[in-house]
Amino acid sequence: MYQDPSDSPVHSPAPAHSIATVERGSFCLARCSCGWSGAARRSRDRARTDAAEHRTSMGEAG
């Protein structure tokens, strides 16, 4: 049977990593939708830096 190429399923790109910071008591950590979790930090800024490093290591900008 002939299948028209325009009928093939469209593959969407992998979803972007969605990163958020989470506070636990006096600690803050970064978490990603891919399951990655950064170390617990007392510095929110350091948790955000961990998140930025994770995003960069996954090949995403910004």
Secondary structure, 3 states (H helix, E strand, C coil): CCCCHHHCCCCCCCCCCCEEEEEECCEEEEEECCCCECCCECCHHHHHHHHHHHHHHCCCCC
